[in-house]
Amino acid sequence: MAENKDGCVKPSKGPILAAAESPAASPVIAKEVPKVLARVGKPAPDFELAALVGGGFKNIKLSDYKGKWIVICFYPGDFTFV
Amino acid sequence: MFAISTDSRFSHKIWQEEELSKMVPGGVPFPLLSDQGGRVGTVYGVYDEDAGVDIRGRFIIDPDFTLRAMEVLTPEVGRNVSELIRQVKAFQHVRATGEVTPSGWQPGKPTLTPGPDLAGKVWKVWKPDSAF
């Protein structure tokens, strides 16, 4: 099958964790004990996710925007009502 | 400004084209990110495992990459954009001046400068009706 640049499924990095906490270092613990790392006054947890930007798709890495004021809004889903 | 849900980027595209563009001409001017599996939502404390979605959570990050504010709501209640903008302005002011902004502060309203002389004397310079 020809390599598709933007296939049906495209893994994204997700959270970018410090080496000691990375899933590769401790797969079982990382899977079973998801850790909340967001704390005010502490460094923002970094991540890289696939995104719709303008009309196209690209990955966005949060730390690429270091130096700017950033607002991130999680929401329950496209086509939800509020 | 980034918006994140557990939907795929394809869903984001259709939502932007079919609905959001009818509310905001050209669609919303910020990226829509796809957190499938809720891994990033988990790290930010907003992933609801039972529903399989990221609930409503809003985070302000300053230029040093420090998380300054977070607000998390169950999905039924929408956000207040004016309050978000007020908080960003307040954090920008605090970061630039070292002053602090009392409850209800808006740009132009008095700030406070913490120090030994102010201890026990806030009542002289700040009244509860300033909170609104």
Backbone of each chain as ProteinMPNN parsed JSONL, in Angstrom:
{"seq_chain_A": "MAENKDGCVKPSKGPILAAAESPAASPVIAKEVPKVLARVGKPAPDFELAALVGGGFKNIKLSDYKGKWIVICFYPGDFTFV", "coords_chain_A": {"N_chain_A": [[0.841, -1.195, 0.0], [0.505, 2.181, -0.824], [2.308, 4.764, 0.759], [0.543, 6.84, 2.85], [0.294, 10.231, 3.386], [-1.364, 11.472, 5.212], [-3.109, 9.608, 6.869], [-5.941, 7.538, 7.911], [-5.639, 7.14, 10.587], [-3.552, 8.768, 12.772], [-0.932, 8.658, 14.801], [-0.325, 10.752, 17.584], [1.971, 12.587, 19.605], [1.021, 13.198, 22.151], [1.061, 13.733, 25.693], [4.142, 15.194, 26.679], [6.44, 13.94, 28.564], [8.711, 14.163, 31.37], [11.849, 12.407, 31.3], [12.105, 10.378, 33.319], [9.484, 9.857, 33.905], [8.403, 8.879, 31.665], [6.395, 6.803, 29.483], [7.945, 4.825, 28.29], [9.981, 4.347, 30.097], [8.68, 3.305, 32.317], [6.389, 1.37, 31.731], [4.106, 0.026, 32.827], [3.351, 1.367, 35.202], [2.97, 3.942, 34.208], [0.762, 3.577, 32.612], [-1.238, 2.691, 34.366], [-1.476, 4.454, 36.468], [-2.471, 7.303, 35.86], [-1.165, 10.509, 35.847], [-1.96, 13.602, 37.199], [-0.581, 16.528, 36.223], [-0.832, 19.212, 36.052], [-0.465, 22.198, 37.685], [-1.097, 25.263, 39.248], [1.286, 27.879, 39.06], [3.356, 26.232, 38.532], [5.474, 24.714, 35.965], [3.853, 24.483, 32.797], [2.379, 21.447, 31.684], [3.825, 19.902, 28.917], [2.887, 19.14, 25.498], [2.166, 17.405, 22.415], [-0.044, 17.549, 19.766], [-2.246, 16.437, 17.129], [-3.813, 18.746, 14.903], [-6.436, 20.895, 13.657], [-5.673, 23.484, 11.64], [-6.293, 26.543, 10.331], [-7.397, 25.621, 7.191], [-6.218, 23.174, 7.107], [-4.338, 20.247, 8.27], [-2.103, 19.952, 10.982], [0.58, 19.184, 13.285], [0.647, 20.376, 16.62], [2.842, 21.662, 18.952], [2.97, 22.424, 22.271], [5.067, 23.754, 23.643], [6.383, 25.082, 21.628], [5.302, 27.538, 21.596], [6.212, 28.932, 23.678], [7.054, 31.89, 25.461], [4.975, 33.396, 24.656], [1.719, 34.56, 25.711], [-0.511, 32.032, 26.525], [-3.617, 30.482, 26.023], [-5.411, 27.632, 26.823], [-8.204, 25.703, 26.012], [-10.13, 23.107, 27.006], [-12.815, 21.138, 25.764], [-15.987, 19.396, 25.787], [-16.768, 18.226, 23.353], [-16.955, 18.337, 19.729], [-19.767, 19.823, 18.204], [-21.202, 19.79, 20.522], [-23.27, 21.631, 22.828], [-23.042, 23.933, 24.401]], "CA_chain_A": [[0.0, 0.0, 0.0], [1.287, 3.409, -0.898], [2.336, 5.502, 2.015], [-0.371, 7.976, 2.847], [0.853, 11.266, 4.264], [-2.32, 11.794, 6.261], [-4.011, 8.465, 6.832], [-7.116, 7.565, 8.771], [-5.194, 7.231, 11.972], [-2.212, 9.322, 12.838], [-0.584, 8.793, 16.214], [0.333, 11.991, 17.979], [2.819, 12.317, 20.767], [0.32, 13.357, 23.42], [1.852, 14.434, 26.703], [5.593, 15.037, 26.598], [6.78, 13.874, 29.988], [10.13, 14.08, 31.698], [12.37, 11.075, 31.004], [11.849, 9.42, 34.398], [8.065, 9.531, 33.983], [7.897, 8.528, 30.34], [5.874, 5.44, 29.413], [9.005, 3.891, 27.914], [10.771, 4.022, 31.274], [7.897, 2.506, 33.254], [5.132, 1.237, 30.986], [2.951, -0.401, 33.618], [2.953, 2.448, 36.11], [2.474, 5.08, 33.431], [-0.578, 3.25, 32.107], [-2.25, 2.44, 35.39], [-1.621, 5.595, 37.369], [-2.331, 8.552, 35.126], [-0.818, 11.546, 36.814], [-2.296, 14.993, 36.891], [0.639, 17.303, 36.424], [-1.119, 20.642, 35.942], [-0.556, 22.919, 38.964], [-0.797, 26.677, 39.028], [2.588, 28.281, 39.585], [4.351, 25.255, 38.072], [5.548, 24.683, 34.499], [2.72, 23.846, 32.12], [2.737, 20.171, 31.045], [3.972, 20.058, 27.467], [2.272, 18.077, 24.7], [2.064, 17.623, 20.973], [-1.273, 16.928, 19.272], [-2.719, 16.767, 15.781], [-4.734, 19.881, 14.995], [-6.946, 21.611, 12.487], [-5.144, 24.85, 11.651], [-6.803, 27.05, 9.065], [-8.174, 24.542, 6.575], [-5.421, 21.949, 6.985], [-3.949, 19.555, 9.489], [-0.693, 19.868, 11.362], [0.761, 18.939, 14.704], [0.993, 21.554, 17.413], [3.572, 21.372, 20.186], [2.688, 23.593, 23.116], [6.27, 24.502, 24.028], [6.8, 25.949, 20.521], [4.682, 28.857, 21.805], [6.867, 29.529, 24.839], [7.342, 33.295, 25.182], [3.704, 34.084, 24.433], [0.606, 34.186, 26.598], [-1.247, 30.933, 25.897], [-4.834, 29.996, 26.674], [-5.924, 26.397, 26.238], [-9.563, 25.38, 26.443], [-10.673, 21.779, 26.715], [-14.281, 21.141, 25.689], [-16.411, 17.985, 25.753], [-16.854, 17.619, 22.027], [-17.511, 19.067, 18.604], [-21.231, 19.742, 18.073], [-21.93, 19.902, 21.789], [-24.214, 22.726, 22.659], [-22.845, 25.121, 25.237]], "C_chain_A": [[0.877, 1.246, 0.0], [1.218, 4.154, 0.429], [1.462, 6.754, 1.923], [0.129, 9.014, 3.846], [-0.063, 11.581, 5.437], [-3.403, 10.736, 6.272], [-5.185, 8.617, 7.764], [-6.716, 7.758, 10.221], [-3.777, 7.746, 11.97], [-1.841, 9.49, 14.302], [0.034, 10.167, 16.478], [1.064, 11.71, 19.283], [2.043, 12.328, 22.071], [1.206, 14.061, 24.41], [3.336, 14.175, 26.49], [6.1, 15.117, 28.036], [8.283, 13.84, 30.174], [10.578, 12.625, 31.581], [11.977, 10.038, 32.058], [10.391, 8.978, 34.416], [7.527, 9.018, 32.655], [7.416, 7.093, 30.326], [6.956, 4.427, 29.074], [9.797, 3.435, 29.137], [9.993, 3.117, 32.236], [6.501, 2.298, 32.669], [3.936, 0.919, 31.862], [2.445, 0.736, 34.482], [2.341, 3.613, 35.325], [1.059, 4.825, 32.923], [-1.61, 3.22, 33.218], [-2.454, 3.611, 36.338], [-1.431, 6.881, 36.576], [-2.147, 9.699, 36.114], [-1.291, 12.902, 36.331], [-1.078, 15.842, 37.217], [0.392, 18.802, 36.406], [-1.311, 21.248, 37.331], [-0.27, 24.382, 38.687], [0.515, 27.029, 39.719], [3.712, 27.338, 39.177], [4.404, 25.269, 36.542], [4.348, 23.948, 33.893], [3.172, 22.515, 31.537], [2.742, 20.335, 29.525], [3.253, 18.907, 26.749], [2.395, 18.42, 23.229], [0.849, 16.857, 20.471], [-1.531, 17.322, 17.83], [-3.769, 17.861, 15.896], [-5.245, 20.294, 13.634], [-6.466, 23.049, 12.612], [-5.482, 25.464, 10.301], [-7.646, 25.95, 8.434], [-7.461, 23.205, 6.579], [-5.063, 21.357, 8.335], [-2.458, 19.716, 9.738], [-0.591, 19.592, 12.852], [1.147, 20.233, 15.404], [1.665, 21.098, 18.689], [3.481, 22.614, 21.058], [3.941, 24.428, 23.364], [6.851, 25.314, 22.869], [6.281, 27.368, 20.703], [5.177, 29.507, 23.095], [7.228, 30.976, 24.5], [6.091, 34.097, 24.867], [2.751, 33.749, 25.583], [-0.229, 33.155, 25.859], [-2.509, 30.66, 26.712], [-5.196, 28.682, 26.014], [-7.272, 26.076, 26.863], [-9.892, 23.959, 26.015], [-12.191, 21.909, 26.648], [-14.755, 19.728, 25.373], [-16.554, 17.407, 24.36], [-17.373, 18.572, 20.979], [-19.023, 18.838, 18.6], [-21.936, 19.615, 19.42], [-22.487, 21.321, 21.831], [-23.849, 24.027, 23.358], [-21.69, 25.967, 24.708]], "O_chain_A": [[1.86, 1.337, 0.735], [0.194, 4.159, 1.114], [1.628, 7.596, 1.041], [0.358, 8.702, 5.015], [0.404, 11.917, 6.525], [-4.493, 10.949, 5.741], [-5.406, 9.683, 8.339], [-7.386, 8.461, 10.978], [-2.911, 7.232, 11.262], [-2.374, 10.37, 14.977], [0.821, 10.669, 15.676], [0.799, 10.721, 19.966], [2.352, 11.571, 22.991], [2.022, 14.899, 24.027], [3.735, 13.059, 26.157], [6.18, 16.189, 28.636], [9.032, 13.527, 29.248], [9.769, 11.711, 31.747], [11.559, 8.933, 31.711], [10.075, 7.88, 34.875], [6.332, 8.751, 32.529], [7.943, 6.251, 31.052], [6.891, 3.284, 29.524], [10.231, 2.285, 29.211], [10.582, 2.259, 32.893], [5.548, 2.969, 33.064], [2.859, 1.482, 31.664], [1.251, 1.034, 34.494], [1.331, 4.189, 35.727], [0.255, 5.751, 32.818], [-2.738, 3.675, 33.03], [-3.516, 3.732, 36.948], [-0.358, 7.484, 36.611], [-2.888, 9.827, 37.088], [-1.045, 13.292, 35.19], [-0.609, 15.865, 38.355], [1.294, 19.584, 36.709], [-2.216, 20.853, 38.066], [0.681, 24.712, 37.979], [0.814, 26.544, 40.81], [4.883, 27.61, 39.442], [3.489, 25.777, 35.894], [3.896, 22.929, 34.415], [4.25, 22.448, 30.947], [1.787, 20.841, 28.935], [3.04, 17.84, 27.324], [2.684, 19.555, 22.851], [0.72, 15.658, 20.718], [-1.104, 18.379, 17.365], [-4.527, 17.903, 16.865], [-4.6, 20.083, 12.607], [-6.807, 23.747, 13.567], [-5.031, 24.988, 9.259], [-8.529, 25.402, 9.094], [-8.011, 22.205, 6.117], [-5.426, 21.882, 9.388], [-1.651, 19.625, 8.813], [-1.563, 19.75, 13.59], [1.87, 21.068, 14.86], [1.139, 20.259, 19.42], [3.861, 23.71, 20.647], [3.896, 25.657, 23.304], [7.724, 26.153, 23.091], [6.757, 28.296, 20.049], [4.625, 30.511, 23.547], [7.659, 31.262, 23.383], [6.13, 35.326, 24.814], [2.955, 32.786, 26.322], [-0.615, 33.366, 24.709], [-2.468, 30.614, 27.942], [-5.282, 28.605, 24.789], [-7.454, 26.165, 28.077], [-9.93, 23.645, 24.825], [-12.785, 22.696, 27.385], [-14.023, 18.947, 24.764], [-16.467, 16.19, 24.199], [-18.13, 19.496, 21.279], [-19.488, 17.757, 18.961], [-23.14, 19.361, 19.463], [-22.194, 22.125, 20.946], [-24.295, 25.101, 22.953], [-21.374, 27.008, 25.283]]}, "seq_chain_B": "MFAISTDSRFSHKIWQEEELSKMVPGGVPFPLLSDQGGRVGTVYGVYDEDAGVDIRGRFIIDPDFTLRAMEVLTPEVGRNVSELIRQVKAFQHVRATGEVTPSGWQPGKPTLTPGPDLAGKVWKVWKPDSAF", "coords_chain_B": {"N_chain_B": [[-4.153, 30.816, 21.658], [-5.704, 27.804, 22.07], [-7.975, 25.225, 21.292], [-9.165, 22.197, 22.619], [-10.327, 18.927, 22.156], [-11.54, 15.519, 22.512], [-12.212, 14.703, 20.037], [-11.658, 13.638, 16.6], [-9.348, 15.088, 14.184], [-10.626, 15.28, 11.806], [-13.324, 15.427, 12.45], [-13.21, 17.911, 13.744], [-12.72, 19.513, 11.522], [-15.049, 19.311, 9.978], [-16.911, 20.294, 11.793], [-16.018, 22.921, 12.085], [-16.425, 23.8, 9.444], [-19.15, 23.319, 8.99], [-20.628, 24.327, 11.129], [-19.329, 26.166, 13.029], [-18.354, 28.142, 11.323], [-20.615, 29.418, 10.649], [-21.223, 30.858, 12.833], [-19.002, 32.401, 13.361], [-17.559, 34.34, 10.984], [-15.673, 32.702, 8.5], [-14.839, 30.851, 10.288], [-13.611, 29.74, 13.55], [-10.75, 31.528, 14.729], [-8.595, 30.078, 15.73], [-6.47, 27.194, 16.395], [-7.871, 23.865, 16.41], [-7.423, 21.232, 18.483], [-6.684, 17.726, 18.662], [-7.273, 15.388, 21.008], [-7.233, 12.483, 21.182], [-8.17, 9.695, 23.047], [-7.663, 11.027, 25.343], [-5.236, 11.601, 26.604], [-3.707, 13.899, 27.023], [-5.607, 15.449, 28.285], [-5.838, 13.994, 30.627], [-3.423, 14.503, 31.947], [-3.776, 17.168, 32.422], [-5.868, 17.031, 34.157], [-8.551, 16.993, 33.369], [-9.782, 14.948, 32.075], [-12.509, 12.841, 31.705], [-12.96, 9.698, 32.555], [-15.186, 8.02, 32.564], [-17.027, 9.129, 30.779], [-15.408, 9.409, 28.644], [-14.411, 11.757, 27.591], [-12.816, 15.012, 27.356], [-13.531, 17.265, 29.829], [-14.917, 20.614, 30.395], [-12.322, 22.76, 30.588], [-10.095, 25.363, 31.402], [-7.065, 26.999, 30.821], [-4.457, 29.222, 31.688], [-1.381, 30.221, 30.478], [1.757, 31.646, 31.095], [4.367, 33.76, 29.534], [6.751, 32.603, 30.453], [6.158, 29.984, 30.463], [4.832, 29.128, 32.645], [2.117, 27.779, 34.375], [-0.635, 29.695, 35.059], [-3.349, 29.976, 35.72], [-6.33, 28.074, 36.243], [-9.482, 26.761, 35.305], [-12.108, 24.679, 35.822], [-14.997, 23.134, 34.688], [-18.072, 21.274, 34.975], [-19.701, 19.89, 32.077], [-22.173, 21.257, 31.53], [-22.316, 23.994, 31.9], [-21.363, 26.95, 30.357], [-18.449, 28.963, 29.53], [-17.098, 32.17, 30.704], [-16.091, 34.617, 28.755], [-15.303, 37.249, 29.165], [-14.331, 37.202, 31.767], [-12.137, 35.533, 31.467], [-10.513, 37.193, 29.85], [-10.164, 39.324, 31.588], [-8.666, 38.059, 33.601], [-6.315, 37.374, 32.191], [-5.368, 39.965, 31.586], [-4.949, 40.875, 34.188], [-2.944, 39.108, 35.113], [-0.935, 39.814, 33.335], [-0.49, 42.441, 34.096], [0.377, 42.141, 36.751], [2.684, 40.662, 36.36], [4.252, 42.473, 34.988], [4.538, 44.615, 36.747], [4.834, 43.846, 39.439], [3.001, 44.532, 41.321], [-0.085, 43.676, 43.066], [-3.352, 42.389, 42.28], [-6.378, 43.199, 43.657], [-9.474, 41.517, 44.68], [-11.975, 41.6, 42.195], [-10.648, 43.337, 40.556], [-10.179, 45.416, 37.739], [-8.754, 46.538, 34.648], [-7.355, 49.726, 35.209], [-8.511, 50.035, 37.699], [-7.62, 50.395, 41.241], [-4.524, 48.925, 42.354], [-2.711, 46.81, 44.66], [0.198, 47.094, 46.702], [2.074, 44.807, 48.147], [3.449, 44.652, 51.458], [5.141, 45.476, 54.559], [3.916, 47.826, 55.503], [1.369, 47.72, 54.575], [0.135, 45.645, 55.812], [-2.643, 44.615, 57.621], [-3.902, 46.945, 56.97], [-5.369, 46.946, 54.719], [-8.091, 47.354, 54.664], [-8.323, 50.092, 54.628], [-7.76, 50.901, 52.071], [-9.114, 49.335, 50.314], [-12.379, 48.421, 49.522], [-15.232, 46.293, 50.172], [-17.186, 46.681, 48.143], [-15.717, 47.102, 45.918], [-15.263, 44.673, 44.875], [-16.972, 44.012, 42.918]], "CA_chain_B": [[-5.434, 30.2, 22.012], [-5.904, 26.48, 21.5], [-9.126, 24.477, 21.802], [-8.823, 20.77, 22.593], [-11.308, 17.924, 22.567], [-11.121, 14.162, 22.166], [-12.637, 14.405, 18.666], [-10.604, 13.562, 15.585], [-9.151, 16.326, 13.431], [-11.628, 15.307, 10.726], [-14.532, 15.968, 13.073], [-12.962, 19.35, 13.923], [-12.808, 20.198, 10.234], [-16.462, 19.396, 9.575], [-17.577, 21.209, 12.74], [-15.602, 24.273, 11.68], [-17.026, 24.173, 8.153], [-20.618, 23.226, 8.96], [-21.333, 25.063, 12.181], [-18.62, 27.318, 13.602], [-18.216, 29.193, 10.315], [-21.887, 30.158, 10.599], [-21.23, 31.741, 14.004], [-17.855, 33.298, 13.187], [-17.213, 34.268, 9.563], [-14.376, 32.088, 8.249], [-14.546, 29.862, 11.329], [-12.869, 30.286, 14.692], [-9.4, 31.829, 14.236], [-7.546, 29.395, 16.497], [-6.427, 25.766, 16.076], [-8.647, 22.875, 17.172], [-6.503, 20.109, 18.682], [-7.333, 16.435, 18.823], [-6.683, 14.632, 22.125], [-7.909, 11.187, 21.173], [-7.704, 8.899, 24.173], [-7.661, 11.875, 26.532], [-3.965, 11.514, 27.346], [-3.321, 15.24, 27.476], [-6.633, 15.834, 29.265], [-5.516, 13.322, 31.889], [-2.317, 15.229, 32.578], [-4.33, 18.455, 32.866], [-6.909, 16.799, 35.166], [-9.89, 17.276, 32.848], [-10.325, 13.804, 31.325], [-13.528, 12.063, 32.406], [-12.819, 8.334, 32.026], [-16.498, 7.391, 32.383], [-17.64, 9.649, 29.554], [-14.431, 9.331, 27.558], [-14.18, 13.081, 26.982], [-12.207, 16.078, 28.161], [-14.581, 18.21, 30.232], [-14.58, 22.01, 30.148], [-11.228, 23.242, 31.427], [-9.43, 26.493, 30.748], [-5.762, 27.184, 31.453], [-3.682, 30.38, 31.218], [0.061, 29.962, 30.611], [2.468, 32.906, 30.85], [5.484, 33.593, 28.589], [7.777, 31.718, 31.023], [5.588, 28.639, 30.394], [4.258, 28.783, 33.946], [0.659, 27.732, 34.405], [-1.07, 30.752, 35.971], [-4.739, 29.866, 36.173], [-7.135, 27.014, 35.655], [-10.903, 26.759, 35.662], [-12.665, 23.439, 35.29], [-16.434, 23.07, 34.928], [-18.781, 20.178, 34.318], [-19.993, 20.389, 30.732], [-23.451, 21.932, 31.275], [-22.223, 25.452, 32.033], [-20.349, 27.531, 29.477], [-17.46, 29.846, 30.148], [-17.293, 33.609, 30.595], [-14.89, 35.088, 28.059], [-14.864, 38.503, 29.791], [-13.534, 36.857, 32.949], [-10.855, 35.053, 30.957], [-9.714, 38.337, 29.405], [-9.794, 40.057, 32.799], [-7.571, 37.35, 34.274], [-5.084, 37.525, 31.4], [-4.879, 41.332, 31.803], [-4.458, 40.971, 35.563], [-1.645, 38.422, 35.193], [0.046, 40.616, 32.589], [-0.176, 43.608, 34.925], [1.142, 41.665, 37.913], [4.005, 40.224, 35.887], [5.019, 43.638, 34.548], [4.712, 45.647, 37.775], [5.063, 43.33, 40.784], [1.843, 44.842, 42.166], [-1.074, 42.597, 43.061], [-4.672, 42.912, 41.935], [-7.371, 42.683, 44.603], [-10.713, 40.955, 44.157], [-12.782, 42.491, 41.363], [-9.806, 44.276, 39.795], [-10.294, 45.57, 36.29], [-7.766, 47.532, 34.225], [-7.713, 51.069, 35.64], [-8.839, 50.032, 39.134], [-6.4, 50.399, 42.057], [-3.836, 47.683, 42.705], [-2.097, 46.855, 45.978], [1.62, 46.746, 46.743], [2.25, 44.143, 49.438], [4.61, 45.067, 52.241], [4.83, 45.601, 55.98], [3.04, 48.957, 55.807], [-0.005, 47.44, 54.154], [-0.421, 44.572, 56.641], [-3.686, 45.086, 58.528], [-4.43, 48.246, 56.532], [-6.051, 46.809, 53.422], [-9.443, 47.921, 54.803], [-8.293, 51.532, 54.352], [-7.582, 51.194, 50.644], [-9.957, 48.457, 49.487], [-13.7, 48.204, 50.131], [-15.882, 45.128, 49.558], [-17.942, 46.927, 46.894], [-14.765, 47.051, 44.791], [-15.161, 43.304, 44.38], [-17.982, 43.754, 41.872]], "C_chain_B": [[-5.564, 28.868, 21.293], [-7.146, 25.847, 22.115], [-8.836, 22.995, 21.606], [-10.038, 19.93, 22.961], [-10.791, 16.562, 22.136], [-11.573, 13.772, 20.755], [-11.435, 14.304, 17.726], [-10.466, 14.904, 14.876], [-10.137, 16.42, 12.276], [-12.954, 15.86, 11.248], [-14.388, 17.48, 13.274], [-13.198, 20.098, 12.615], [-14.269, 20.371, 9.816], [-17.228, 20.339, 10.503], [-17.269, 22.661, 12.375], [-16.364, 24.71, 10.428], [-18.545, 24.258, 8.231], [-21.299, 24.105, 9.999], [-20.586, 26.314, 12.634], [-18.537, 28.468, 12.602], [-19.518, 29.979, 10.154], [-22.041, 31.073, 11.814], [-20.154, 32.807, 13.866], [-17.456, 33.22, 11.712], [-15.806, 33.712, 9.35], [-13.998, 31.036, 9.274], [-13.745, 30.483, 12.465], [-11.393, 30.427, 14.303], [-8.282, 31.164, 15.038], [-7.583, 27.905, 16.172], [-7.339, 24.931, 16.977], [-7.79, 21.616, 17.258], [-7.271, 18.837, 19.018], [-6.597, 15.61, 19.879], [-7.359, 13.275, 22.22], [-7.303, 10.27, 22.223], [-7.584, 9.713, 25.452], [-6.351, 11.893, 27.293], [-3.517, 12.872, 27.867], [-4.321, 15.748, 28.518], [-6.367, 15.209, 30.629], [-4.449, 14.094, 32.651], [-2.799, 16.595, 33.109], [-5.514, 18.283, 33.845], [-8.318, 17.059, 34.679], [-10.507, 16.081, 32.107], [-11.296, 13.035, 32.202], [-13.513, 10.657, 31.816], [-14.182, 7.708, 31.744], [-17.147, 7.835, 31.078], [-16.692, 9.557, 28.364], [-14.18, 10.656, 26.872], [-13.391, 13.977, 27.941], [-13.317, 17.061, 28.533], [-14.06, 19.637, 30.072], [-13.486, 22.48, 31.101], [-10.465, 24.311, 30.676], [-8.17, 26.849, 31.528], [-5.069, 28.398, 30.836], [-2.211, 30.102, 31.511], [0.806, 31.24, 30.26], [3.692, 32.671, 29.948], [6.662, 32.777, 29.139], [7.335, 30.252, 31.027], [5.105, 28.16, 31.762], [2.739, 28.817, 33.84], [0.17, 28.727, 35.451], [-2.471, 30.537, 36.523], [-5.39, 28.665, 35.535], [-8.555, 27.112, 36.172], [-11.511, 25.532, 35.016], [-14.139, 23.37, 35.667], [-16.992, 21.772, 34.368], [-19.424, 20.755, 33.056], [-21.231, 21.262, 30.564], [-23.337, 23.444, 31.255], [-21.06, 25.969, 31.191], [-19.473, 28.526, 30.211], [-17.858, 31.305, 30.034], [-16.016, 34.202, 30.009], [-14.376, 36.389, 28.674], [-13.977, 38.22, 31.002], [-12.171, 36.308, 32.529], [-9.957, 36.24, 30.582], [-9.265, 39.17, 30.61], [-8.623, 39.387, 33.509], [-6.258, 37.484, 33.499], [-4.503, 38.923, 31.626], [-4.296, 41.494, 33.207], [-3.087, 40.292, 35.694], [-0.563, 39.192, 34.437], [0.479, 41.814, 33.428], [0.741, 43.218, 36.095], [2.577, 41.309, 37.515], [4.869, 41.427, 35.536], [5.383, 44.559, 35.707], [5.111, 45.115, 39.14], [3.979, 43.731, 41.766], [0.926, 43.625, 42.206], [-2.444, 43.207, 42.835], [-5.702, 42.333, 42.888], [-8.619, 42.162, 43.896], [-11.483, 41.995, 43.353], [-11.964, 43.467, 40.528], [-10.147, 44.226, 38.309], [-9.208, 46.553, 35.899], [-8.245, 48.942, 34.595], [-8.081, 51.148, 37.114], [-7.556, 49.948, 39.96], [-5.834, 49.001, 42.293], [-3.284, 47.844, 44.119], [-0.618, 46.505, 45.842], [1.897, 46.126, 48.109], [3.507, 44.632, 50.146], [4.185, 45.266, 53.676], [3.85, 46.736, 56.277], [1.579, 48.671, 55.481], [-0.676, 46.402, 55.06], [-1.43, 45.151, 57.626], [-4.342, 46.379, 58.103], [-5.151, 48.159, 55.186], [-7.441, 47.444, 53.486], [-9.478, 49.409, 54.49], [-8.307, 51.828, 52.848], [-8.465, 50.337, 49.743], [-11.26, 48.187, 50.214], [-14.382, 47.033, 49.429], [-16.656, 45.444, 48.281], [-17.015, 47.046, 45.69], [-14.686, 45.661, 44.17], [-16.077, 43.055, 43.191], [-17.783, 44.663, 40.667]], "O_chain_B": [[-5.536, 28.807, 20.064], [-7.347, 25.925, 23.327], [-8.327, 22.584, 20.564], [-10.7, 20.195, 23.965], [-9.751, 16.452, 21.487], [-11.345, 12.642, 20.323], [-10.351, 14.81, 18.015], [-11.354, 15.752, 14.957], [-10.45, 17.518, 11.815], [-13.617, 16.654, 10.581], [-15.321, 18.239, 13.011], [-13.797, 21.174, 12.6], [-14.674, 21.441, 9.361], [-18.09, 21.094, 10.054], [-18.157, 23.514, 12.361], [-16.878, 25.826, 10.353], [-19.161, 25.138, 7.629], [-22.414, 24.578, 9.782], [-21.15, 27.408, 12.623], [-18.637, 29.634, 12.985], [-19.523, 31.074, 9.591], [-22.894, 31.96, 11.821], [-20.367, 33.969, 14.211], [-17.058, 32.157, 11.236], [-14.851, 34.199, 9.956], [-12.954, 30.395, 9.152], [-13.261, 31.609, 12.355], [-10.843, 29.556, 13.628], [-7.146, 31.637, 15.025], [-8.611, 27.399, 15.722], [-7.546, 25.252, 18.147], [-7.469, 21.005, 16.239], [-8.363, 18.879, 19.585], [-5.457, 15.191, 19.678], [-7.986, 12.958, 23.23], [-6.086, 10.089, 22.284], [-7.421, 9.146, 26.533], [-6.336, 12.167, 28.493], [-3.019, 12.995, 28.986], [-3.943, 16.388, 29.499], [-6.638, 15.82, 31.662], [-4.567, 14.308, 33.857], [-2.291, 17.1, 34.11], [-6.09, 19.271, 34.302], [-9.206, 17.322, 35.49], [-11.613, 16.18, 31.576], [-10.951, 12.624, 33.31], [-13.997, 10.444, 30.704], [-14.323, 6.946, 30.788], [-17.74, 7.029, 30.36], [-17.124, 9.62, 27.213], [-13.783, 10.69, 25.708], [-13.314, 13.733, 29.145], [-13.968, 17.625, 27.654], [-12.916, 19.85, 29.67], [-13.719, 22.582, 32.305], [-10.217, 24.194, 29.476], [-8.206, 26.983, 32.752], [-5.089, 28.584, 29.619], [-1.839, 29.788, 32.642], [0.52, 31.857, 29.234], [4.02, 31.527, 29.633], [7.49, 32.306, 28.361], [8.048, 29.385, 31.532], [4.983, 26.961, 32.011], [2.156, 29.752, 33.292], [0.531, 28.61, 36.622], [-2.746, 30.882, 37.673], [-5.045, 28.279, 34.418], [-8.798, 27.491, 37.318], [-11.438, 25.364, 33.799], [-14.49, 23.528, 36.836], [-16.458, 21.227, 33.402], [-19.665, 21.959, 32.972], [-21.345, 21.954, 29.552], [-24.175, 24.115, 30.654], [-19.93, 25.491, 31.299], [-19.728, 28.88, 31.362], [-18.829, 31.645, 29.357], [-14.989, 34.279, 30.683], [-13.168, 36.623, 28.711], [-12.989, 38.918, 31.231], [-11.162, 36.593, 33.175], [-8.784, 36.28, 30.955], [-8.136, 39.659, 30.651], [-7.698, 40.06, 33.964], [-5.203, 37.686, 34.101], [-3.299, 39.068, 31.833], [-3.28, 42.164, 33.394], [-2.179, 40.842, 36.316], [0.593, 39.216, 34.858], [1.659, 42.161, 33.47], [1.738, 43.883, 36.377], [3.537, 41.609, 38.224], [6.079, 41.409, 35.759], [6.421, 45.219, 35.665], [5.678, 45.861, 39.938], [4.019, 43.321, 42.926], [1.132, 42.66, 41.47], [-2.683, 44.374, 43.147], [-5.89, 41.117, 42.934], [-8.796, 42.339, 42.691], [-11.625, 43.14, 43.783], [-12.529, 44.334, 39.861], [-10.367, 43.167, 37.722], [-8.772, 47.339, 36.74], [-9.39, 49.307, 34.331], [-7.976, 52.214, 37.72], [-6.526, 49.493, 39.464], [-6.577, 48.026, 42.414], [-3.389, 48.922, 44.704], [-0.232, 45.718, 44.978], [1.95, 46.833, 49.115], [4.5, 44.98, 49.507], [2.993, 45.229, 53.982], [3.04, 46.627, 57.197], [0.671, 49.293, 56.034], [-1.901, 46.288, 55.078], [-1.109, 46.07, 58.379], [-5.241, 46.872, 58.786], [-5.498, 49.18, 54.591], [-7.92, 48.003, 52.5], [-10.526, 49.943, 54.128], [-8.8, 52.869, 52.413], [-8.554, 50.587, 48.541], [-11.261, 47.778, 51.375], [-14.151, 46.795, 48.244], [-16.781, 44.579, 47.414], [-17.486, 47.085, 44.553], [-14.123, 45.481, 43.09], [-15.981, 42.02, 42.531], [-18.54, 44.581, 39.7]]}, "name": "protein", "num_of_chains": 2, "seq": "MAENKDGCVKPSKGPILAAAESPAASPVIAKEVPKVLARVGKPAPDFELAALVGGGFKNIKLSDYKGKWIVICFYPGDFTFVMFAISTDSRFSHKIWQEEELSKMVPGGVPFPLLSDQGGRVGTVYGVYDEDAGVDIRGRFIIDPDFTLRAMEVLTPEVGRNVSELIRQVKAFQHVRATGEVTPSGWQPGKPTLTPGPDLAGKVWKVWKPDSAF"}
